[in-house]
Amino acid sequence: MSKIFKKISKGFNNLSQKLGDALQNEETVQNEETVQDAPLDEKQEQNVEADEPQQKEEPTSREPDPIKKEAAKEPVPPKEEPKMLDDKESLLRNVVSTLAKRVEFKNAMNGKKLVVWLDCDRLTFSAYDTDSYRQQMLSTLLNEKGFEFEQVAFSLGKPALELHATKIGDNDLEYLQVIEEEKVPEQVSCKAVISVFGEAGSLAQDKYILSSEDMKEKMITCYNIGAGKFPKIPTGYRENHIAIDDNPDSPMVEKNKFVSRMHAHIGFSDKFGFYFQVEKDGTRLLGKRTRIFRGEEKIECENPEVKIPLQDGDLIELGKAVVLRYKQLKEE
């Protein structure tokens, strides 16, 4: 019985082997037919791909050619040596020569200032900017060329174009200017008196003397005008140098009551003498009125920023009824 099974099994194995071989042969034939039936372009493409050798990738970093590297370098310009100032004696000679050549500098130098610009570091500049060197330059210009400057000064740096400075020499580091010295105006001394005009109100005293010299000595910037000598205000107390009488028992109380505690002030300027300036509390904005009568002219005072120069005989109206008279005093 077992022999029969062995034979059957062996036969089955042989049959399976033959069947597998047959299937494999059939698949091979189909593949060959597919290749034969494929378009010519695809065959050529397949052959090309099969036959084409693959290119080797070049290394990304290569040592540059030393000749090309040298040629790629930009030429280095020769290093310029820094420019230097002339020494003191050379600078002095160049200043004299430059002034002598310029026609506009040959006029009288009385009252004018010579400015020498030096474009250098601070340490070098300090060596030139000395009293002895400035005096030497003044003396040389006077003795050799008759240029009598009021002053010689040194400035550090290069002057701006709008200053119209003149170059000294050829090194672009030295320049000069001749400028007119600004004269300080002489201080004007002025005195005036403030009093009540007729029966138009009353002051705390009969009259007030205004003096420009007294203002400077006491360091008073202006004479305050208002009701009361030391009225209380939001920021404390104010001193009114020209005080409108605020006594409730005063016979002029009904006229004085329209004047504000901070109504106006009188200042002084060397340019045009005493001037009047209304303050905010003395304007119509706060229900007050301030005017100046000058002959037939009436000047309304509404802008606290405006200064009105006072003239002899001006009448200053404060509020509705108080009128003060401004009278200049002649110097003794």
Secondary structure, 3 states (H helix, E strand, C coil): CHHHHHHHHHHHHHHHHHHHHHHHHHHHHHHHHHHHHCCHHHHHHHHHHHHCCCCCCCCCCCCCCHHHHHHHCCCCCCCCCCCCCCCHHHHHHHHHHHHHHCHHHCCCCCCEEEEEEECCCHHHHHHHCCHHHHHHHHHHHHHHHCCCCCEEEEEECCCCHHHCCEECCCCCCEEEEEEECCCCCCCCCCEEEEEECCCCCCECCCEEEEEHHHHHHCCCCEEEEEECCCCEECCEECCCCEEECCCCCCCCHHHHCCCCCCCEEEEEECCCEEEEEECHHHCHHHCCCEEEEECCEEEECCCCCCCEECCCCCEEEECCCEEEEEEEECCC
